[in-house]
Amino acid sequence: MRNITQKLSSSKFRPHLHLSILSALIVSLATGSLAAPATRLPPPSPFAQLPDWTLGPFVRPSGVNPVLIPNPNAVFDDPITGKPVHWEALHTFNPAAIVKDGKVYVLYRAEDDSGAMAIGQHISRVGLAVSDDGLRFSRLPAPVFFPANDDQKDNEANGGCEDPRVVEGPDGTYVLTYTQWNRNRWRAGIATSKDLIHWTKYGPAFAKAYGGKYANLGYKSCGIVTRQENGRLIAAKIKDQFLMYWGEDAVHLATSPDLINWTPVEDANGKLLTLIKPRDGMFDSVLTEVGPPPLVTDKGIVLFYNGKNGGGNGDPELGEGAYAGGQALFDINEPSKLLGRLDKPFFKPQLPFEKQGQYAAGTTFLEGLVNFKNKWFFYYGCADSLVGVAVLDRSGKTNPEIIPPTVTSVSANPWPKQHPLMPADIAADGKFGTGTVLQGVRRIVCAGDSITQGGDGPNGYVGLLRNYLSRVSPGQFRVINAGISGNKTTDLIARYDRDVLKNNPDLVTINIGVNDVWHGFFDGNTKGSGPRGVPLPLYRSNVEKMVKEAQAQGAVVVLVSPTGIYEDLNGPENAMLAAYIAAMRDIARKNNCLFVDLRQAFETYVDLFQTTGNTEKLLTFDGTHPNDWGNRVMAANILTALTSPAPKGVKLRKATGSLKEVDLALHKAVSVSSTESDAVGKEFVVDGDIGTRWASATTDNEWVTVDLGTPQRIDMVHLEWEAAFAKAYKIQLSDDGGTWRDVAHITDGHGGEIDHSFAPTTARYVRVLGEKRGTTHGYSLWGINVYAP
């Protein structure tokens, strides 16, 4: 092992690396402490004793998860637009699974890099991966199921084919159920195939039922009942009918004579028969969404489903919004009769990659189940971003992944008003940031690749940066994420004006370089000289050009070094990366920028703890992309650099007592048409805290109004939608709170962060009036900001 003491003492910027100080800052960022253990302890029993009718317990095999991650280099010619797309660049998740020819085939949902950076706003296609052991997969280079110029185009264009489940029919035909999404409505579609590659689409499952009665119903998540036959799961006929459990808000039942045309089961009043619905106080208090195809056993029909947890009315052991796996048992002779149901989840988000992604509340979303080589394999989506696997091995031969202990809060309020490494006078009211690179800063743009893009959730480094700044100085900072997966400097510079400079930043952080080096090793180029990489001279030129363009616009630039490529400190990728980091450091010196050396921080931590027996996934979930702890290390180092007195030579913005922008809505009085619960109350929409939000009831016509106190001259309203966004809404102003005038009318909203600018005008009241929801939930806003000209 290299000498750690020597490495720390020789650091030019000690606060970035001193582990005791770093730990103190990370504790202040986290909602609890997370100490790195000296040795790995045997994992506790993963679950309590399950009833004899259930399948379980399932364990995550050590060292294999996640089994599928995005591939930003995969290109597919979209048949609708005729243009090439990076069809699995952003997310690969929610998989179906089937055994064929002695192998496991996984059909997984893949999202491209189009659309707004929000859930449901990319185009989804279905990819195919195959494995000899159920754990390690190779995949086809192009999707096998996707929107096309066919008779289902109107149901799938602009949204895609989502969340597949697959079964084998008695004649060997494969039957796929999936969600058709066109950004206006969702319905469950049916398709068949003989080889899992070439598919025939039949349209919505209930299109013909009851003379078209359910033609306009929004429905999804369909699991066809199966029976195990010679190691394969085959669609089962019960009383001469195939059965399908389906639904998201509740679980229902449908029947079919042919696996293609389905009829929902109704009650005596001609309404949909409801079998399972959410329960207060439990893990499924919000939704009960059908998982993989149900299974006929000697106890009955076992249904696997995904429960969504509520905030004030859910399981207190799970976070708000988390999805966890449940099981229920139905009578084989009366398939609508519920015999048993678990009160606790048998599988839930526990590992970092299951709680970090585009759905940051965490999911272990179960969709694929196979019996393979005398073991049960579950395939599940992780935080709407990755694919994982869990195994039920009654022989006990599967070595399970180590599950970290539950983290508890270190204090009632772990967000101090004063930064632990910051002189006291810097945190004084009205002076936050004076003497640091944050001096005179309002807008911060974080530019980078997938590490930055993926760091936008509450546990990501950008999210932690945003959340910390919003608490120590509410209303002062706006942090914009400009990371895109797969980017090299050549990609970032091509979009730099659009995604960075046009946001009028006061400060820009640039974290880029991993892919410039890493992609040069692709396609068997062991020396890193492959054509997909970016040569060092071009990398240097690109970074320096971005620095100068931002400075010319008046922004302060902070260069943030790449963290590393794999946790192999002596690997060839990291050896080459060192030269790129040295170039970034030199650019910072020559251009009076602040330089943050994350690589050295990562290397120090990994080097130290690899000697304790922890050799993998210390700071990353796949060797490169940070896990929760890695994101905290990144955030700690960056915050230390941003809030410490700037080193000599670094050019700062002019200090000013009045910031360029002041949020006129901050802490003002708010009224709303409704509130989902106290946990998402109206006051949270103007508290300056990016981690809190307001949510309405689940109806279209809902509103939220901010009273500015006195008439104010304004010209912009900024909204930050949570996943439950508005498809159609208005921004309205009023002088008296009774008579309203429209200043913006949106009919094709996609959520995310949006600036609504208009001609300067005077008003006291600002209202966001929802007209049409973009999801099945109500409206949910992290924040409303109102700005003067």
C-alpha positions in Angstrom: 0.0 0.0 0.0 1.2 3.5 -0.8 1.9 5.7 2.3 -1.3 7.4 3.1 0.2 9.7 5.7 2.7 11.0 3.2 -0.1 11.5 0.6 -2.1 13.6 3.0 0.7 15.7 4.2 1.9 16.5 0.7 -1.5 17.8 -0.4 -1.6 21.4 -1.6 -5.2 21.8 -0.4 -5.5 19.8 2.7 -9.2 20.3 3.5 -10.1 18.3 0.3 -8.3 15.2 1.5 -8.1 15.2 5.3 -10.4 12.3 6.1 -11.4 13.4 9.6 -12.5 16.8 8.3 -14.1 15.3 5.2 -16.1 12.9 7.4 -17.4 15.8 9.5 -18.7 17.6 6.4 -20.2 14.4 4.9 -22.1 13.8 8.1 -23.5 17.3 7.8 -24.6 16.5 4.2 -26.2 13.1 5.1 -29.4 12.5 6.9 -27.3 10.1 9.0 -23.8 8.9 9.6 -22.2 6.2 7.4 -19.0 4.9 8.9 -16.8 2.7 6.7 -16.4 -0.7 8.5 -13.0 -2.1 9.1 -14.2 -5.6 8.2 -17.2 -7.0 6.4 -19.6 -8.6 8.8 -21.8 -11.5 7.9 -25.1 -10.2 6.6 -28.2 -10.5 8.8 -31.0 -12.7 7.8 -32.6 -10.7 4.9 -36.2 -11.2 5.9 -38.3 -12.4 8.7 -39.9 -15.9 8.4 -42.3 -15.9 5.4 -45.6 -17.9 5.2 -45.3 -21.3 3.6 -47.2 -20.1 0.5 -44.7 -17.4 -0.5 -41.5 -17.6 -2.5 -38.5 -16.4 -0.6 -36.3 -15.2 0.8 -34.5 -13.8 -2.2 -30.9 -12.6 -1.9 -28.8 -10.4 -4.2 -25.8 -12.5 -5.5 -22.5 -11.0 -4.5 -20.6 -8.9 -7.1 -23.0 -9.1 -10.1 -25.5 -6.3 -9.6 -26.6 -4.3 -11.4 -26.6 -6.8 -14.3 -27.6 -4.3 -17.0 -26.6 -0.6 -17.2 -27.1 2.0 -19.9 -24.9 1.9 -23.0 -24.6 5.4 -24.5 -22.8 4.1 -27.5 -25.6 1.9 -28.8 -27.2 3.5 -31.9 -30.4 2.5 -33.6 -32.1 4.1 -36.7 -35.5 5.1 -35.5 -38.1 4.0 -38.1 -40.4 6.9 -37.3 -38.0 9.8 -37.6 -35.5 8.1 -39.9 -32.7 9.4 -37.7 -30.1 7.5 -35.5 -30.8 7.6 -31.8 -28.9 6.5 -28.7 -31.7 4.2 -27.8 -30.4 3.0 -24.4 -28.2 5.9 -23.4 -30.0 7.1 -20.2 -31.7 4.2 -18.5 -32.1 0.4 -18.7 -34.7 -1.0 -16.3 -38.0 -2.8 -15.6 -37.2 -6.2 -17.2 -39.2 -9.2 -18.2 -37.6 -12.7 -18.3 -38.1 -16.1 -19.9 -36.1 -19.3 -20.2 -35.5 -20.4 -23.8 -33.1 -23.1 -25.1 -31.3 -23.5 -21.8 -30.6 -19.8 -21.4 -32.2 -16.8 -19.6 -33.5 -14.1 -21.9 -34.3 -10.7 -20.4 -36.4 -8.1 -22.2 -35.6 -4.8 -20.7 -37.0 -1.2 -21.0 -34.4 1.2 -22.4 -34.7 5.0 -22.6 -33.0 7.2 -25.1 -31.5 10.6 -24.4 -34.3 12.6 -26.1 -36.9 14.8 -24.4 -36.9 16.6 -21.1 -34.9 15.2 -18.2 -37.9 13.9 -16.4 -39.6 10.5 -15.9 -41.8 9.5 -18.8 -40.3 12.2 -21.2 -37.9 10.0 -23.1 -38.8 7.4 -25.7 -38.7 3.8 -24.5 -37.8 0.7 -26.5 -37.3 -2.9 -25.4 -33.9 -4.5 -25.6 -33.0 -8.2 -25.4 -30.1 -9.7 -23.3 -29.2 -13.3 -22.9 -27.3 -15.2 -20.2 -25.9 -18.8 -19.6 -26.0 -18.4 -15.8 -28.8 -15.9 -15.2 -26.3 -13.4 -13.8 -24.0 -12.2 -16.6 -25.6 -10.9 -19.8 -24.7 -10.1 -23.3 -27.2 -8.0 -25.3 -28.3 -7.4 -28.8 -27.0 -4.1 -30.3 -30.5 -2.9 -31.3 -33.9 -3.0 -29.7 -36.2 -5.9 -30.6 -39.5 -4.1 -29.8 -40.2 -0.4 -30.4 -42.5 2.3 -31.8 -42.7 2.1 -35.6 -44.7 3.1 -38.6 -47.3 0.4 -37.9 -51.0 0.4 -36.8 -49.9 1.1 -33.2 -47.9 4.2 -34.0 -50.6 6.6 -32.5 -50.4 4.7 -29.2 -46.6 4.6 -28.9 -45.0 7.5 -30.8 -43.1 10.0 -28.7 -43.5 7.8 -25.6 -42.7 4.3 -26.5 -43.1 0.7 -25.4 -42.6 0.4 -21.6 -42.4 -2.2 -18.8 -42.7 -5.6 -20.5 -43.9 -8.9 -19.0 -43.6 -12.1 -21.0 -45.0 -15.6 -20.8 -44.8 -18.7 -23.0 -48.0 -20.0 -24.4 -48.9 -23.7 -24.5 -48.0 -23.8 -28.2 -44.5 -22.2 -27.7 -45.6 -18.7 -28.7 -44.3 -15.9 -26.5 -46.8 -13.4 -25.4 -45.8 -9.9 -24.3 -47.8 -7.5 -22.2 -46.4 -3.9 -22.1 -47.4 -0.3 -21.6 -48.2 1.8 -24.7 -47.4 5.4 -23.9 -47.7 8.4 -26.3 -47.3 11.1 -23.7 -51.1 11.6 -23.6 -52.4 8.2 -22.5 -51.2 4.8 -21.4 -52.8 1.4 -22.1 -51.6 -2.2 -21.9 -50.7 -3.6 -25.3 -50.4 -7.3 -26.4 -47.8 -8.7 -28.8 -46.6 -12.2 -29.8 -43.4 -13.8 -31.1 -41.9 -17.1 -31.9 -38.3 -16.1 -31.3 -38.3 -13.1 -28.9 -36.9 -10.9 -31.7 -39.7 -10.5 -34.3 -43.0 -9.4 -32.9 -46.6 -8.9 -34.0 -48.6 -6.2 -32.2 -52.3 -6.5 -31.5 -53.0 -3.2 -29.7 -54.7 -2.6 -26.4 -55.6 -5.7 -24.4 -59.2 -4.6 -23.7 -60.0 -2.9 -27.1 -62.8 -5.4 -27.9 -64.2 -6.1 -24.4 -67.9 -5.3 -23.8 -68.2 -3.7 -27.2 -65.4 -1.2 -26.6 -66.5 -0.1 -23.1 -62.9 0.1 -21.9 -61.4 1.4 -25.1 -60.4 4.7 -23.5 -59.4 3.3 -20.1 -55.9 4.1 -18.9 -54.5 0.8 -17.6 -51.1 -1.0 -17.3 -49.1 -3.7 -15.5 -50.5 -7.0 -16.7 -49.3 -10.4 -15.4 -50.6 -13.5 -17.2 -51.0 -16.5 -14.8 -48.4 -19.2 -15.4 -47.8 -22.8 -14.3 -44.4 -24.5 -14.0 -43.9 -27.3 -16.5 -40.6 -29.1 -16.9 -38.7 -26.1 -15.6 -40.5 -23.6 -17.8 -43.3 -21.2 -16.9 -46.3 -21.7 -19.3 -49.5 -19.6 -19.5 -52.0 -21.6 -17.5 -55.7 -22.2 -18.4 -58.0 -22.3 -15.4 -61.6 -23.4 -16.1 -60.9 -23.1 -19.9 -59.7 -19.5 -19.6 -56.4 -17.8 -19.4 -56.2 -15.4 -16.5 -54.4 -12.0 -16.1 -54.1 -9.9 -13.0 -53.6 -6.3 -13.9 -53.6 -2.7 -12.5 -51.6 0.0 -10.8 -53.9 1.9 -8.5 -55.5 -1.4 -7.5 -55.3 -5.0 -8.7 -58.0 -6.4 -11.0 -58.6 -9.6 -13.0 -59.2 -10.3 -16.7 -59.8 -13.5 -18.8 -59.0 -14.6 -22.3 -59.6 -17.6 -24.6 -56.5 -16.9 -26.7 -54.0 -14.8 -24.8 -54.6 -11.9 -27.1 -58.2 -10.6 -26.6 -58.9 -9.9 -22.9 -62.0 -9.2 -21.0 -61.9 -7.4 -17.6 -63.9 -9.1 -14.8 -66.7 -6.9 -13.5 -68.7 -7.0 -10.3 -72.5 -7.3 -10.1 -72.9 -3.5 -10.7 -70.9 -3.6 -14.0 -67.8 -2.0 -12.4 -64.3 -3.4 -12.5 -63.9 -6.0 -9.8 -61.2 -4.9 -7.3 -59.1 -7.6 -5.7 -56.4 -5.7 -3.9 -56.1 -2.0 -3.1 -53.7 0.2 -1.1 -53.6 -0.1 2.7 -52.9 2.7 5.2 -49.8 2.4 7.3 -48.2 -0.2 5.1 -45.6 -0.4 2.3 -48.4 -0.4 -0.3 -50.3 2.6 1.0 -50.3 4.5 -2.4 -50.2 1.9 -5.2 -50.5 -1.9 -5.7 -48.9 -2.5 -9.1 -48.9 -6.0 -10.6 -45.4 -7.4 -11.0 -44.2 -10.5 -13.0 -46.5 -13.2 -14.2 -48.3 -14.8 -11.3 -47.5 -18.4 -10.5 -49.8 -21.4 -9.8 -48.5 -23.5 -6.9 -50.0 -26.2 -4.7 -51.2 -23.5 -2.3 -53.0 -21.4 -5.0 -52.1 -18.6 -7.3 -49.2 -16.5 -6.0 -49.3 -12.9 -7.1 -46.2 -10.7 -6.9 -46.8 -7.0 -6.9 -45.0 -3.7 -6.3 -46.3 -1.5 -3.5 -45.6 2.2 -3.4 -45.1 3.7 0.0 -46.8 6.9 1.2 -45.4 9.6 3.4 -47.6 10.2 6.4 -49.7 7.2 5.8 -47.1 4.5 4.8 -44.6 2.2 6.3 -42.2 4.3 8.5 -39.4 1.9 7.7 -39.5 2.9 4.0 -39.0 6.3 2.5 -41.8 8.2 1.0 -42.5 7.0 -2.6 -40.3 3.9 -2.4 -41.5 0.8 -4.3 -41.1 -2.6 -2.6 -42.2 -6.1 -3.4 -45.3 -7.8 -2.0 -47.0 -11.2 -2.4 -50.6 -12.3 -2.2 -52.3 -15.6 -2.5 -55.5 -16.3 -4.5 -57.7 -19.4 -4.5 -57.0 -21.6 -7.6 -60.7 -22.5 -7.8 -61.9 -19.0 -7.3 -59.1 -16.7 -8.7 -60.8 -13.5 -7.4 -60.7 -14.8 -3.8 -57.8 -13.4 -1.7 -56.4 -16.0 0.8 -53.4 -14.3 2.1 -51.2 -11.1 1.8 -47.9 -10.0 3.2 -48.0 -7.0 5.5 -44.3 -6.3 5.1 -42.4 -6.3 1.8 -40.3 -9.4 1.0 -38.0 -7.4 -1.2 -37.2 -3.6 -0.9 -34.6 -1.0 -1.9 -31.5 -1.4 0.2 -28.4 -0.9 -2.0 -27.3 2.5 -3.3 -28.0 1.7 -6.9 -31.6 0.8 -5.9 -32.1 4.2 -4.3 -30.1 6.5 -6.7 -31.3 7.2 -10.2 -34.0 9.0 -12.0 -36.5 7.8 -9.4 -34.6 8.8 -6.3 -37.1 7.6 -3.8 -35.9 4.1 -4.6 -37.4 1.1 -6.3 -36.9 -2.6 -6.5 -39.5 -2.9 -9.2 -40.2 -6.6 -9.8 -41.2 -7.6 -13.4 -39.3 -10.8 -14.4 -39.4 -14.3 -12.7 -37.9 -17.5 -14.0 -37.0 -20.9 -12.6 -33.5 -21.7 -14.0 -31.2 -24.6 -13.1 -33.4 -25.3 -10.0 -33.2 -21.8 -8.7 -35.7 -19.0 -8.8 -34.4 -15.7 -10.3 -36.2 -12.3 -9.9 -35.2 -9.5 -12.3 -36.1 -6.0 -11.2 -35.8 -2.4 -12.1 -33.5 -0.2 -9.8 -34.7 3.4 -9.3 -36.0 3.5 -12.9 -32.3 3.4 -14.1 -30.7 -0.1 -13.9 -31.6 -3.8 -13.9 -30.8 -6.1 -10.9 -31.2 -9.7 -10.1 -32.0 -11.6 -6.9 -32.0 -15.4 -6.3 -33.9 -17.9 -4.2 -31.5 -20.7 -3.6 -32.6 -23.2 -1.0 -29.3 -25.0 -1.1 -27.6 -21.9 0.4 -24.9 -21.9 -2.2 -25.6 -18.4 -3.4 -23.2 -15.9 -1.8 -25.3 -12.9 -1.0 -24.4 -9.2 -1.5 -23.6 -7.4 1.8 -26.5 -5.2 2.7 -25.3 -2.0 4.6 -26.9 -1.4 8.0 -29.8 1.0 8.2 -28.5 4.6 8.7 -30.1 6.6 11.5 -30.1 10.4 11.8 -27.3 12.0 13.7 -29.4 14.8 14.9 -32.9 16.2 14.6 -31.5 18.9 12.2 -28.4 17.7 10.4 -28.2 20.8 8.2 -26.1 23.4 10.1 -26.4 27.0 9.2 -22.6 27.3 9.3 -20.4 25.2 7.1 -18.0 23.1 9.2 -14.9 24.3 7.3 -16.0 27.9 6.9 -15.0 31.0 9.0 -17.9 32.1 11.1 -18.2 35.6 9.5 -18.8 34.1 6.0 -22.1 32.6 7.3 -23.3 35.9 8.7 -26.6 37.1 7.4 -26.3 38.7 4.0 -22.6 37.8 3.7 -22.7 34.1 2.7 -20.0 33.4 0.2 -18.0 36.6 0.6 -14.4 35.9 -0.2 -15.2 32.6 -1.9 -16.0 31.8 -5.5 -19.7 32.0 -4.4 -19.2 35.7 -4.0 -21.8 37.6 -6.1 -23.2 34.3 -7.4 -26.8 33.4 -8.0 -26.9 30.9 -10.9 -24.7 27.8 -10.9 -24.6 25.5 -13.8 -23.0 22.0 -13.3 -21.8 20.7 -16.7 -20.6 17.2 -17.3 -21.4 13.6 -18.3 -23.5 10.8 -16.7 -21.8 11.3 -13.3 -23.2 14.9 -13.2 -26.5 13.9 -14.8 -27.0 11.0 -12.4 -26.0 13.3 -9.5 -29.1 15.4 -9.7 -31.3 13.4 -7.2 -31.3 14.1 -3.4 -28.5 11.6 -2.9 -26.4 12.8 -5.9 -23.5 15.3 -5.6 -25.4 18.0 -7.5 -28.5 17.4 -5.4 -26.5 17.6 -2.2 -24.8 20.8 -3.4 -28.2 22.3 -4.2 -29.8 21.2 -1.0 -27.0 22.4 1.2 -26.9 25.8 -0.4 -30.7 26.1 -0.2 -30.5 25.6 3.5 -27.5 27.7 4.5 -28.7 30.6 2.3 -32.3 30.1 1.3 -33.3 31.8 -2.0 -29.9 32.9 -2.9 -28.7 30.1 -5.3 -30.2 28.3 -8.3 -28.3 25.1 -9.3 -28.9 23.8 -12.8 -27.8 20.4 -13.9 -26.3 20.3 -17.4 -24.9 16.7 -17.4 -25.7 14.2 -20.2 -24.7 10.6 -20.1 -21.9 9.5 -22.4 -20.6 13.0 -23.0 -16.9 13.6 -23.8 -15.5 17.1 -24.2 -16.4 16.9 -27.9 -20.1 16.4 -27.0 -20.2 18.9 -24.2 -18.6 21.7 -26.2 -21.1 21.1 -29.0 -24.0 21.8 -26.6 -22.1 24.3 -24.4 -23.8 27.4 -25.6 -27.3 25.9 -25.5 -27.1 24.1 -22.2 -24.6 26.2 -20.2 -24.1 29.7 -21.5 -27.7 30.4 -22.4 -28.6 29.8 -18.7 -26.7 33.0 -17.9 -24.6 31.4 -15.2 -22.6 33.3 -12.6 -20.6 30.2 -11.8 -19.9 27.1 -14.0 -18.5 23.8 -12.7 -17.1 21.5 -15.4 -16.6 17.8 -14.5 -15.6 16.0 -17.7 -12.9 13.6 -18.9 -13.9 10.1 -17.9 -15.4 9.2 -21.3 -12.6 11.0 -23.2 -10.2 8.4 -21.8 -12.5 5.4 -21.1 -14.0 5.2 -24.6 -10.5 5.0 -26.1 -10.3 1.5 -24.5 -13.5 0.3 -26.1 -13.5 -2.3 -28.9 -10.5 -4.2 -27.6 -8.1 -1.2 -27.6 -6.1 -2.2 -24.5 -3.8 0.9 -24.7 -6.6 3.4 -24.9 -5.8 4.6 -28.4 -9.1 3.6 -29.9 -11.0 6.0 -32.2 -13.9 6.5 -29.7 -11.6 8.3 -27.2 -10.5 12.0 -27.3 -6.7 12.6 -27.6 -5.1 14.7 -24.9 -4.3 17.7 -27.0 -8.0 17.9 -28.2 -9.2 17.4 -24.6 -7.0 20.3 -23.4 -8.2 22.5 -26.2 -11.9 21.8 -25.6 -11.7 22.4 -21.8 -9.8 25.6 -22.2 -12.3 26.9 -24.8 -15.2 26.2 -22.5 -13.4 28.0 -19.7 -12.7 31.1 -21.7 -16.2 31.3 -23.2 -17.8 31.2 -19.7 -15.3 33.8 -18.3 -16.0 36.0 -21.3 -19.7 36.0 -20.3 -18.7 37.0 -16.7 -18.9 33.6 -15.0 -16.5 32.2 -12.5 -15.3 28.7 -13.6 -14.6 25.8 -11.2 -12.8 22.8 -12.9 -13.7 19.5 -11.2 -11.4 16.6 -12.0 -12.7 13.2 -13.1 -13.0 10.8 -10.2 -11.6 7.7 -12.0 -12.3 4.7 -14.2 -12.8 1.6 -12.1 -11.6 1.3 -8.5 -8.4 -0.2 -9.8 -5.8 2.4 -8.8 -3.1 0.9 -11.0 -5.2 0.1 -14.0 -4.3 1.4 -17.5 -7.4 3.6 -17.7 -6.5 5.5 -14.5 -2.9 5.7 -15.6 -3.9 7.5 -18.8 -6.5 9.6 -17.0 -3.8 11.1 -14.8 -2.4 13.1 -17.7 -5.9 14.5 -18.5 -6.3 15.6 -14.9 -2.9 17.2 -15.0 -4.0 19.1 -18.1 -7.2 20.3 -16.3 -5.1 21.5 -13.3 -2.8 23.4 -15.7 -5.7 25.0 -17.5 -7.1 26.2 -14.1 -3.8 27.7 -13.1 -3.3 29.6 -16.4 -6.9 30.9 -16.5 -7.3 31.8 -12.8 -9.9 29.1 -12.1 -10.5 27.1 -9.0 -9.5 23.5 -9.4 -11.1 20.7 -7.3 -9.1 17.4 -7.4 -11.7 14.7 -6.9 -9.4 12.0 -8.3 -7.0 12.4 -5.4 -9.8 12.3 -2.8 -11.2 9.1 -4.4 -7.8 7.5 -4.7 -7.0 8.2 -1.0 -10.3 6.7 0.2 -10.1 3.7 -2.0 -6.4 3.0 -1.2 -7.1 3.3 2.5 -10.1 1.0 2.7 -9.0 -1.6 0.2 -6.5 -2.7 2.8 -9.3 -3.6 5.2 -10.8 -6.3 2.8 -13.3 -4.0 1.1 -12.1 -4.3 -2.5 -15.1 -3.4 -4.6 -17.7 -0.8 -5.0 -16.4 1.4 -2.2 -17.4 4.7 -3.9 -19.1 3.5 -7.0 -21.9 1.0 -7.9 -20.2 -0.2 -11.1 -16.6 0.9 -10.8 -17.1 4.3 -12.3 -20.5 5.9 -11.4 -20.6 7.1 -7.8 -22.8 5.4 -5.3 -24.4 7.3 -2.4 -21.1 7.4 -0.5 -19.2 8.4 -3.6 -21.6 11.3 -4.2 -21.1 12.5 -0.7 -17.4 12.5 -1.1 -17.8 14.5 -4.3 -20.2 16.9 -2.7 -18.0 17.3 0.4 -14.9 18.2 -1.7 -16.8 20.6 -4.0 -18.6 22.4 -1.1 -15.3 22.7 0.8 -13.7 24.4 -2.3 -16.7 26.6 -3.0 -17.2 27.9 0.6 -13.5 28.2 1.7 -11.6 31.4 1.1 -10.5 31.4 -2.6 -6.8 30.6 -3.2 -4.7 33.5 -4.3 -5.0 34.2 -8.0 -8.5 32.9 -8.5 -10.7 35.6 -10.0 -14.0 36.3 -8.2 -17.1 38.1 -9.1 -17.7 41.5 -7.6 -19.2 41.3 -4.1 -22.6 42.9 -3.9 -25.1 43.4 -1.2 -28.0 42.8 -3.6 -27.9 39.7 -5.7 -28.7 39.8 -9.4 -31.9 37.9 -8.7 -34.1 37.9 -5.6 -36.9 35.3 -5.1 -39.9 37.5 -4.3 -41.9 34.4 -3.3 -39.5 33.1 -0.6 -41.4 32.5 2.7 -44.5 34.4 1.5 -48.0 33.3 2.3 -49.5 30.5 0.2 -53.0 29.2 -0.4 -53.9 26.1 -2.3 -57.0 24.3 -3.6 -56.0 21.1 -1.8 -53.1 19.2 -0.2 -52.4 15.5 -0.5 -51.0 15.3 3.1 -49.2 17.3 5.8 -45.9 15.9 4.6 -46.3 17.8 1.3 -47.9 21.0 2.7 -48.4 24.3 0.9 -45.6 26.1 2.8 -43.0 23.8 1.3 -43.4 25.3 -2.2 -41.8 28.7 -1.0 -39.4 27.5 1.7 -36.3 27.7 -0.5 -35.6 24.1 0.2 -35.2 21.9 -2.9 -35.9 18.8 -0.8 -39.4 19.7 0.2 -42.5 20.0 -2.0 -46.3 20.6 -2.2 -48.6 18.0 -3.7 -52.3 18.4 -4.6 -55.2 16.0 -4.6 -55.5 13.7 -7.6 -57.8 15.8 -9.8 -57.1 18.1 -12.7 -58.4 21.4 -11.6 -56.1 22.3 -8.7 -54.1 25.5 -8.0 -51.5 27.1 -5.8 -51.3 30.9 -5.1 -48.5 32.9 -3.7 -49.2 36.3 -2.0 -46.2 38.5 -2.4 -47.5 40.8 0.4 -47.5 44.0 -1.6 -47.7 44.8 -5.4 -44.3 43.9 -7.0 -42.8 44.5 -10.4 -42.2 41.0 -11.9 -41.2 39.5 -15.2 -40.6 35.8 -14.5 -42.0 32.8 -12.7 -39.8 29.8 -12.3 -41.4 26.3 -11.6 -39.7 23.1 -10.6 -42.0 20.2 -11.0 -41.6 16.9 -9.2 -42.4 13.7 -11.2 -46.1 14.5 -10.9 -46.2 17.4 -13.3 -48.9 19.3 -15.2 -49.5 18.6 -18.8 -51.6 21.8 -19.2 -51.6 24.8 -16.8 -51.7 28.6 -16.6 -49.5 31.2 -14.9 -51.9 33.9 -13.7 -51.4 37.3 -11.9 -53.8 39.3 -9.9 -53.9 42.6 -8.0 -56.6 41.6 -5.6 -56.6 37.8 -5.5 -60.0 37.6 -7.2 -59.5 38.9 -10.8 -56.9 37.0 -12.7 -55.0 37.6 -16.0 -53.0 35.0 -17.9 -49.3 35.6 -18.6 -48.5 32.0 -19.7 -50.6 29.1 -21.0 -48.9 25.8 -21.4 -50.6 22.9 -23.2 -47.7 20.5 -23.7 -45.9 20.5 -20.4 -43.2 17.9 -19.7 -42.2 18.8 -16.1 -38.8 19.6 -14.8 -37.5 23.1 -14.3 -39.1 25.8 -16.4 -38.7 29.6 -16.6 -41.9 31.5 -17.7 -40.8 35.0 -18.8 -43.3 37.7 -19.7 -43.4 41.5 -20.2 -42.7 43.3 -16.9 -45.9 44.0 -15.0 -47.1 44.7 -11.5 -49.0 42.2 -9.4 -49.4 41.0 -5.8 -50.7 37.5 -6.4 -49.2 34.7 -8.5 -51.2 31.6 -9.3 -50.3 28.3 -11.0 -53.6 26.9 -12.2 -53.5 23.2 -13.2 -55.8 22.2 -16.1 -54.6 18.6 -17.0 -52.3 16.3 -15.1 -49.4 14.6 -16.8 -49.6 11.5 -14.6 -52.2 9.6 -12.6 -51.2 11.5 -9.5 -51.9 15.1 -8.5 -49.7 18.1 -9.1 -46.4 18.3 -7.2 -44.0 21.2 -7.1 -40.6 21.4 -5.4 -40.7 25.2 -5.6 -42.2 28.4 -7.1 -39.8 31.3 -7.6 -40.9 34.8 -8.6 -38.4 37.3 -10.0 -38.3 41.1 -10.7 -36.9 42.6 -14.0 
